Amino acid sequence: MKSFAAVLLVLFVICSSAYGQGAYLDRGQSGVEIGGGYSTNKDGTGIGVNAGFAVNNIFDIGIGLENFSYTQKIFGAPMTALSFSPNVTCYVIKNNEKLPLSFAVTAGYGWQTNSSDALDYYNLKMTSESFSIGGSLFGNLKVSESFRIKPSFGFGYIIGEAKLEDEDGNKITKKDDTTVLLLGLGLAFDVPPQNIFVISPAVSISNGTTSFGVGLSLIIRNH
């Protein structure tokens, strides 16, 4: 049986974007992104909202709020998790007219609190933390003046710890880590006057578990 920490780590990755708003902006441009995402696998589902800011198309600073539902139960009762996740991305290589590929490195932190009738009944509190680092290589295929496709391949390493604590302060902790491979497809549509609407389906593989997700986002250019 998988631990709740391991399940949450996998869902957390696929619910987040493979890359941020800077992937769709030209070098030197800044922009704001708002969006949401959905993820699912055999162990649970997740839905989230996110916002971010691209600084001169070199750095992205983002923050996400996600809600997860587990298939597995605790003490026979369903359980959900609410996650808060800031992250930062650096675009090491940026595509141009001569080079159609970009490479980005991302680091993130996640804090989660779990809710369940069973936890309330036994006066228990369950929280978890996670740290992640990874990279994404993505292309840029210009289909028309207003439509681009950005296929991507990403990889990441995530480490997390779940903590179960009673009202007397007694604790039980469980650590997990996982390596994730992520395949994504960014479908970017230019929206007048200077916005970009993005649909981003993705698939991830981690420890034999395949997860599916999709994201929707609006990027507002700020020249």
N, C-alpha and C positions, 0 to 999 in steps of 0.2 A: 504494500500500500504506500502510495506516495505521501510525503509530508505536505502540509498546507503551504509551507514556505517554497517547496519546489514547484508546486502547481502555480503559485502566484508569480514566481519569477518568469515562467514561460509566457503566461498570459500578459504580463506587464510589458514584455518586449514587443509582442505582436500588436498590442493595442497602441503602442507608440509608433510614431512615424519612423521609417527607415532613414530619412534625412529631412531636414527642416526647410524653411522657406527660402533660405539662401541658395538652395539648389536651383531655384527657378529665376533668380535675379542675376543681372549682369554685374561684372566686377565693378565695385565702386557704388553700387546701389544699396539703399537700405529699404526696409519694409517691415510691415506688421502682419502677423498671421493669426487668424482665429479658426478653430476647426474642432472636429470630433472624430472618434474612431470606435470601431466594434471589433472584438476578437472572440474566437471560440475554438475549443478543442474538446476532446472526450472528458477532460477533467473539470471544465467550467467555461464560463463566458465572462467577458468584460466589456464595458462601455465607458467612454471617457470624453472629456473636453480638454482643449489645450489652447494656449496662446503663446506667441513668441515674437521676438524682434531681431531682425538681421542688421548687423552693424557693418556697413560698407562692403557687404557680401564677403566678409572674412570670418566673422563670428556670428553664430546664432545663440541667443539666450532664450530658453523656453521654460514653460511650466505647465504641468498637466494635473488634472484631477480625474481619477478613475474609480469606478465601482465594479467589483468582481463578485460573481456568484459561483460557489464551488458545487461540483457534482457530489463530491464526498461529504459526508455529514460528520458532525462532532457530537458525541454522546447521543446519537440518533436524531439530532436536530439540524436543519439547514444552517449554513453560515455564509455571510457576505463579508467583503473587505472594502474599505474606502482608502484610496491611495493618493498621496500628494507627492509629485515628482518633478523637481527642477532639473534642468540639464543644460549643457553648453556644447556647441559644435564648432569646430574649426575646419575651414575648407583649405586643406593643404595644397591641393591642385584644383584649378578651376578651368572648365572647358572654354575654348575660344575657337576662332575660325580654323586654326591649324590642328588643335587637339580636341576631339569630341568627347573626352573623358574627364571626369572630376573625381577627387578622392577627399573624403571628409572623415574626421575623427570625432567621436562623441563620448562624453563622460556624463553620468547621471547618478542621482541619488533618489531613493524612494522610501517613503515612510507610510506604513499601512496600519490601520486599526480594524480589528475584526468585530463583527456583531453576530450574536446568536441568542436565542431564547435559552439555550443550554448554558451558555456562559453567564447570562444574567442569573439563572436559577442557582448556579453553584458559586456566584459572586467571584467569577474569574474575569481576568482581563487578558486579551491576547493581542499583541502588537508585533510588527516585524519591520526590519530595515533591509535595504538592499543597495548595493553599489554596482555600477556597470561601466564598462569601457568597451568600445568597439570601433569599427571602421566600415565605411560604405564606398564602393566603387560604382559610379553610375554614368550612363551615357546621355547623349542629347540628340534625339532624332527629330528634326524639324519636318513635320508633315505638311504644314501650310503656314501662312503668315500669322495665324491665330491659334495654331494647335501644335503642341510638341509632346513627344513620348520620351520618358526617362526610365529605361530599365535599370535595375540596380541589383547588386549583390553585396550583402552585408554579413558581418561576423561580429560576435561579441562574447564577452565573458562577464558573468554576473555572479555575485556572491551575496547571500542573504542570511538573515538570522531571525527566527520566530521565537517569541518569548511568551510563555503562559505564566501568569502571576495571580496568586490568590490575595484575599484581603489582608492577610498577615504579612505579605511581602515575600513569601516563598516563591521561588521561580524555577521553571523548567525551560531550557533553551534548546533549540534545534537549528543547526547550521546546514545550509545547502549551497551548492554552487552548480552552475551549468554553463555550457558553451552552446551558442545558438548560431545557426546559419539562417539568413533571411534573404528571400527573393522578393523583389517588389517591382511595381510598374506604376510610374507616375504619369497620369494623363492630365496635361495642363492646357487650359483654355484661356486665352486672353479675353478679358471682359472690360469694355470701355468704362471710364476713360483710361485707367492705367492699373487695373486690377487683374488678378490671375485666379481662376477657380481650378482646383486640383482634386481629382479622384485617384486614390492610391490603394489598389488591392495589393495584398502581400500574403506570403506563405512562409512559415518558419519551421525549422526542424531542430529539435533538441532532445537528446537522450531517447530517441525512438518515438517521440511524440510530435505529430504534425499539427500545427495550428494555422488557422485562416483568419484574415482580418481585412478590413477596408477602412479607409479614412477619407473624409471630406474636409476641405479647407479653402479659405479665401485669403489671398495674399494682397495686401494693399501697398503698392509701391510708394516710397517716400524719397524722391530724388534729392 
